[in-house]
Amino acid sequence: MIDPNILSIFSIVFILLGLYNINSGMKRLREAQRRGQAIRWYKQINLLTGIEYILLSLVFLLSLSIKNNVLPAAFKSIVVPFYLLVLLTSAVLAGFVMLQAFRNVRLRQSATTQSSSTIIASNETAADVSLTTEQQAISTQRRRERRQKAAAARRRRTGRA
């Protein structure tokens, strides 16, 4: 059994971490609104993590009160189902936090890939204007070969080749 003092220290630390993450998540939401982006609160990973930490601290405190018989017997019939509900909610929220984190990573990777390919395409288009038709044909052929080699490399990496 875990020492009640350690459990209470964990609860305090998790409450402080939760408040910090909620604060930084709200700052990021305000910054996004200033830039004109509409980000939903449930897509902000810091906000979700902060809520998760606070729920976990509530689970720790409820566990502490149930195990040490702090509450009268009349309250136990209410607190135990509430404890289980909070525990289940925090588990679901933890899964949602991980799912959102994976989605954010994928979005960043695709955005980086798209922006770099857009820059390359615009540079190549600007360079093609000053070339003759023969040079344009050679340049087009080279770009086609590069794209085919890149596609083949992607297929090899994913194991589909």
N, C-alpha and C positions, 0 to 999 in steps of 0.2 A: 504494500500500500504506500502511496506517495504521501510524504509529509505535508500537512496542511499549510505550513509556512511557505514551502516551495510552490505549492499550487496557487497560493494567494499572490506570490511574487510573479509567477507566470501570468496570472490574470491581469495584474497591473501593467506588466510589460506589453501584453497583447492589447490592452485598452489604449495605451500610449501609441503603439504602432498603428492601430486602427485609426485613431484620430489623426495621426500624421498622414497616413495614406488617403484618408477622406479629404483632408485639407489640400494635399497636392493634386488629387483628382479633380477637386472643384476649381483649383487654379488652372489646370489644363483645359477644363471645359470652358472657363471664361476666356482663356487665350484663344481657343478655337472659335468661340463666338465673335471675338474681336476681329479675327481674320475672315469671318464670313462663312465658316464651316459649321454645319449642323451635325454635331455628334450627340448621339443619345447617351444618357447617363449609364445605361447598362452595357455600353461598349467601351467605357473608360475603365481600363484594367486597375488603376490605382484606387478608384472609388469602390470597385467590387472587392478588391483585396482588403480595403479598410473595413468594409461591412463584414467580411469574412472573419477578420481578426476580432472584431467586437463580438460577433456571435460565438466565436471560440472562447473568448474570455467569459462570456455568460455561461457557456457550458461548463467551464472550469469552476466558476462560482457556485452554480447549481449542484454540481457534483460534490463540491466541498460541503455544502449545506445538507445534502441528502445523506452523505456517508457519516457525518459527525452528529447527526440527529439534532441539528440546530432548530429545525422547524417543528412545531407541534404536529401531532398525528393528523389533525384535521386538514392542515395545509399540505401534507405529504400526498394526499390523493389528488391534489391539483398540481403540485410542483413536478411530480414524476412524469405525468404525460406532457407537461410543458417542457421539461428537460429533454424528453425524447423528440418532441417536435422541433426544438431548437437544434438538437444534434442532427436530425435529419435535414433540416433546412441548411445548416452549415455544410453538410456533406454535399448536398445538391449545388450549393453556391460554389464550393471548391471545384466541383466538376465544371461548372460554367466558367469559372475564372480560368481554368486550364484550357478549355475550348476557345475562349476569347483570346487568350494569349497566343495560341497556335494560329488563329485567324489573323491576328495583328501581324505576326511574323510573315505569314504568307502574303498579306497585303503589302507590307513594306518591300518584300523581295520582288513582287510583281511590279510595283510602282517604280522601283529602281531599274528593273530590266526595261520597262516601257520607256522611261525617261531617257535612258542611255541609247536605246534603239531609235528614238525620235530624234535625238541630237545627231546621231550618226547619219540617219536618213536625210535630215535637212542639210547637213554639211555636204553629203554626196550630191544632192540635188543642186545645190548652189555651184558646186564644182563642175557639174555636167553642162551648165549653160555655156561655159566658155570653150567647150570641147567641140571638135568636128564630129560629123556623124560616124566616121570610122572609129574615132577614139571613144565615142559614146557606146558603140557596139562592144568594143573590147571591155570597157568598164562595166557594162551591163553583164557581160559574160562572166567576168571575174566575181562580181557580186553574187550572181546566181550560183557559181561554184562554191563560194564561201558559205552561202546559206545552206546549200546541200550538205557540205561537210559538217557544218554546225548541227544540222538536223540529225545526221548520222551519228555524231558524237553524243547528242542527247539520247538517242535511241540506245546506243551502247551503254551509257551510264545507267539507264533505267532497266536495262536487260531485255529490251524488246528487239534487239537486232539479231 
